[in-house]
Amino acid sequence: MASGSKKVIIAALIGNSLIALTKFAAAGMTGSSAMLSEGVHSLVDTGNQILLLYGLKQAQKPADEKFPFGHGKEVYFWSFVVAILIFAVGAGISIYEGIHHILHPAQITNPMVNYIVLGFAMIFEGGALFFALSEFNRVRGKRRAFEAVVKGKDPTLFVVLFEDSAAMLGLVFAFLGVFLSQMTGQAYWDGAASVLIGCILGLTAAWLAYETKGLLIGERADTETVNGIKKILSEQNGVRKVNEVLTLHMGPDYILANISLEFSDNLATGQLESIIHTLDRTIKLSYPQVKRVFIEAEDHGAVKNS
């Protein structure tokens, strides 16, 4: 999954870098506010992809004495930073520029340049979106798209997907802003398009921040995984009762499981050790994302009173 995410990010990085340069050049030649906002949008997206790649690299660092469970949460931190940057930089500058252009309208010169740039941008952005959507569909499997985003544990994938989707929508608004300004002779349409682009970015950022916050704080594994672990535990000979199964995502592909069990009273120490070893191995083989398993022997009353 991480490898797929990296490919999606690199594809988006290359596309946004080229698009940003052409948009800024077009904005400079025509004076279009919407085009300038789109240039800022693509520039912010380019910076975001660099941060996501950095987060993926940091997350691959091995565990050490200071971070005994590894650095997997780096992905969540940098995804959250990306959401904040989209809101503060992308949305803020676009809305400011749009309002300024509405209050102080200036006619767009040579709008054909904008149309050409927007056309190429839609092609490049469409390609990046198709690539991101294909990878997202592969990862989500049979789950619905909304469910896959809400329950997904790899934010880098849906961050890029949301960015590319917002970018395509922004291009449509930029095209309409330039077109309406040209047709009506009213330059404020261009500024209004810039404000709408900023609103799109703001909503995108808010949604991404909401989705990554839970992962950053510490979400459990999905219900299917938790129930599967409970089934393995309950079917094991010598286990009288499953008290608790507490899981935590330390990264997209790293689950920590802390388990409380009540064992049969007649088990010898060697038998207990064998059961724990079997459970540890079975859980990790059944759910490869579970990297560490801690099993506590407690009676049910002790767990309730703790």
C-alpha positions in Angstrom: 0.0 0.0 0.0 2.8 2.4 0.9 4.5 1.7 -2.5 1.3 2.4 -4.3 0.8 5.6 -2.3 4.3 6.7 -3.2 3.7 6.2 -7.0 0.5 8.3 -6.7 2.3 11.1 -4.9 5.2 11.2 -7.4 2.8 11.3 -10.3 0.9 14.2 -8.7 4.1 16.0 -7.9 5.4 15.9 -11.5 2.1 17.0 -12.9 1.5 19.8 -10.4 5.0 21.2 -10.8 4.6 21.6 -14.5 1.0 22.9 -14.2 2.0 25.5 -11.6 4.7 27.0 -13.9 2.3 27.3 -16.8 -0.5 28.8 -14.7 1.7 31.5 -13.2 3.0 32.3 -16.7 -0.5 32.7 -18.0 -1.6 34.8 -15.0 1.3 37.1 -15.6 0.5 37.5 -19.3 -3.3 38.0 -18.9 -3.8 39.4 -15.4 -6.4 36.7 -14.5 -7.1 36.5 -10.8 -8.6 33.0 -11.1 -5.5 31.8 -13.0 -3.3 33.3 -10.3 -5.3 31.4 -7.7 -5.0 28.2 -9.7 -1.2 28.8 -9.8 -1.1 29.1 -6.0 -3.3 26.0 -5.8 -0.9 23.9 -7.9 2.1 25.3 -6.1 0.6 24.4 -2.7 -0.2 20.9 -4.0 3.4 20.5 -5.2 4.7 21.4 -1.7 2.2 19.1 -0.2 3.4 16.1 -2.2 7.0 16.8 -1.2 5.8 16.8 2.5 3.9 13.5 2.0 7.0 11.9 0.4 9.0 13.1 3.3 6.5 11.6 5.7 6.6 8.3 4.0 10.4 8.2 4.2 10.4 9.1 7.9 7.8 6.5 8.6 10.1 3.8 7.2 12.8 4.5 9.8 13.3 1.5 12.1 12.3 1.4 15.7 14.9 2.7 18.2 15.3 3.3 21.9 13.4 6.6 21.9 10.7 5.3 19.5 10.3 1.6 20.3 7.3 1.2 18.1 8.8 2.9 15.1 8.0 6.1 13.3 4.8 5.1 11.4 2.8 8.0 12.8 5.0 10.4 10.8 2.7 9.7 7.9 -0.3 10.9 9.9 1.5 14.0 11.2 2.6 15.2 7.8 -0.8 14.5 6.3 -2.3 16.8 8.9 0.3 19.5 8.1 -0.7 19.2 4.5 -4.4 19.8 5.4 -3.4 22.9 7.4 -1.3 24.2 4.5 -4.1 23.8 2.0 -6.4 25.8 4.3 -4.0 28.5 5.3 -2.1 29.1 2.1 -4.2 27.7 -0.7 -7.6 28.8 0.4 -6.5 31.9 2.2 -4.6 33.4 -0.8 -7.3 32.4 -3.3 -10.1 34.0 -1.3 -8.0 37.1 -0.6 -7.0 37.5 -4.3 -10.6 36.9 -5.4 -12.1 39.5 -3.1 -9.4 42.0 -4.1 -10.1 41.4 -7.8 -13.9 41.9 -7.2 -13.3 45.2 -5.4 -10.7 46.3 -7.9 -11.6 44.6 -11.2 -9.1 44.5 -14.0 -9.9 43.3 -17.5 -8.3 40.1 -18.6 -6.0 40.5 -21.6 -5.5 37.8 -24.2 -7.8 35.2 -22.5 -6.9 32.6 -25.1 -3.7 32.0 -23.2 -5.8 31.1 -20.2 -7.9 28.7 -22.2 -4.9 26.9 -23.6 -3.2 26.6 -20.2 -6.4 25.4 -18.5 -7.0 22.9 -21.3 -3.5 21.4 -20.8 -3.9 21.6 -17.0 -7.1 19.6 -17.2 -5.4 16.9 -19.2 -2.4 16.7 -16.8 -4.6 16.9 -13.7 -7.1 14.4 -15.2 -4.2 11.9 -15.7 -3.0 12.4 -12.1 -6.6 12.0 -10.8 -7.1 8.8 -12.9 -3.9 7.4 -11.5 -4.9 8.2 -7.9 -8.4 7.0 -8.3 -7.2 3.7 -9.9 -4.9 3.1 -6.9 -7.6 4.1 -4.4 -10.1 1.6 -6.0 -7.5 -1.1 -5.9 -6.8 -0.6 -2.2 -10.4 -0.2 -1.1 -11.5 -3.5 -2.7 -15.2 -4.1 -2.2 -15.8 -1.3 0.2 -17.7 1.8 -0.9 -15.6 4.9 -1.6 -17.0 6.9 1.3 -16.4 3.9 3.7 -12.9 3.4 2.4 -12.0 7.1 3.1 -13.6 7.1 6.6 -12.0 3.7 7.6 -8.8 4.0 5.6 -5.6 4.1 7.6 -3.3 5.4 4.8 -4.0 9.1 4.6 -1.5 9.8 1.9 -3.7 8.0 -0.6 -6.9 9.9 0.0 -5.1 13.2 0.5 -3.8 13.1 -3.0 -7.2 11.9 -4.3 -8.9 14.8 -2.6 -6.3 17.3 -3.8 -6.6 16.1 -7.4 -10.4 16.1 -7.2 -10.4 19.7 -5.8 -7.9 20.7 -8.5 -10.2 19.5 -11.3 -13.2 21.3 -9.8 -11.0 24.4 -9.4 -10.0 24.3 -13.1 -13.7 24.2 -14.1 -14.4 27.3 -12.0 -11.3 29.1 -13.4 -12.5 28.3 -16.9 -16.0 29.6 -16.2 -14.6 32.7 -14.5 -12.4 33.6 -17.5 -15.2 32.8 -20.0 -17.9 34.8 -18.2 -15.5 37.8 -17.8 -14.8 37.7 -21.5 -18.4 37.3 -22.6 -19.9 39.9 -20.3 -17.1 42.3 -20.0 -17.5 42.2 -16.2 -14.1 41.4 -14.6 -15.6 40.5 -11.3 -16.6 37.0 -12.6 -12.9 36.2 -12.6 -12.6 37.3 -9.0 -15.7 35.3 -8.0 -14.2 32.2 -9.5 -11.1 32.8 -7.4 -13.2 33.0 -4.3 -15.0 29.7 -5.2 -11.6 28.0 -5.7 -10.6 29.2 -2.3 -13.8 27.8 -0.8 -13.2 24.4 -2.5 -9.7 24.3 -1.0 -11.0 25.3 2.4 -13.7 22.5 2.5 -11.1 20.0 1.2 -8.6 21.0 3.9 -11.3 20.8 6.7 -12.3 17.3 5.6 -8.7 16.1 5.4 -7.9 17.5 8.8 -10.9 15.7 10.3 -9.9 12.4 8.7 -6.3 12.6 9.7 -6.9 13.8 13.3 -8.2 10.5 14.5 -5.3 8.7 13.0 -2.8 11.1 14.6 -4.4 10.8 18.0 -4.6 7.0 17.7 -7.4 4.9 16.1 -8.0 1.3 16.6 -7.9 -1.3 13.9 -11.0 -1.9 11.8 -13.9 -3.9 13.2 -13.2 -6.9 10.9 -9.6 -7.2 12.2 -10.6 -6.8 15.9 -13.5 -9.4 15.5 -11.1 -11.8 13.7 -8.6 -11.6 16.5 -11.3 -12.2 19.1 -12.4 -15.3 17.1 -8.9 -16.7 17.1 -8.6 -16.1 20.8 -11.9 -17.6 21.7 -11.3 -20.8 19.7 -7.9 -21.5 21.4 -7.9 -24.4 23.9 -7.0 -23.2 27.4 -8.6 -19.7 27.0 -11.7 -19.4 29.2 -12.7 -15.9 28.4 -11.6 -13.0 26.2 -11.7 -9.9 28.4 -10.3 -7.2 26.1 -8.7 -6.7 22.7 -7.3 -3.2 22.5 -5.7 -2.2 19.1 -3.8 0.9 18.0 -2.6 1.9 14.5 1.0 3.0 14.9 1.1 3.5 11.1 -0.9 2.5 8.0 0.6 -1.0 8.1 1.5 -1.4 11.8 -1.1 -2.5 14.4 -0.3 -2.9 18.0 -2.6 -5.4 19.9 -2.9 -5.5 23.7 -5.0 -8.5 24.8 -6.4 -9.5 28.2 -7.4 -13.2 28.6 -8.7 -15.4 31.3 -7.0 -18.8 31.1 -8.0 -22.1 32.5 -6.9 -22.6 36.1 -5.3 -26.0 35.6 -2.7 -24.9 33.1 0.9 -25.4 33.8 3.5 -22.6 33.1 4.8 -24.4 30.1 1.3 -24.9 28.7 0.5 -21.2 29.2 3.7 -20.2 27.4 2.9 -22.5 24.5 -0.7 -21.1 24.2 0.6 -17.5 24.2 3.2 -18.3 21.5 0.6 -20.0 19.4 -1.8 -17.1 19.7 0.9 -14.6 18.8 1.9 -16.5 15.7 -1.6 -17.2 14.5 -2.7 -13.6 14.9 0.3 -12.3 13.0 -0.1 -14.8 10.2 -3.8 -14.1 9.9 -3.4 -10.3 10.0 0.1 -9.3 8.8 -0.5 -5.7 9.8 -0.4 -6.8 13.4 3.3 -6.4 14.2 3.3 -6.6 18.0 1.0 -8.6 20.3 0.9 -8.2 24.1 -1.1 -10.8 26.1 -2.0 -10.4 29.7 -3.4 -13.1 32.0 -6.2 -11.5 34.0 -9.5 -12.7 35.5 -12.6 -10.8 34.2 -13.2 -9.2 37.6 -9.8 -7.6 37.7 -10.3 -6.1 34.2 -13.7 -4.6 35.2 -12.2 -3.0 38.3 -9.1 -1.6 36.6 
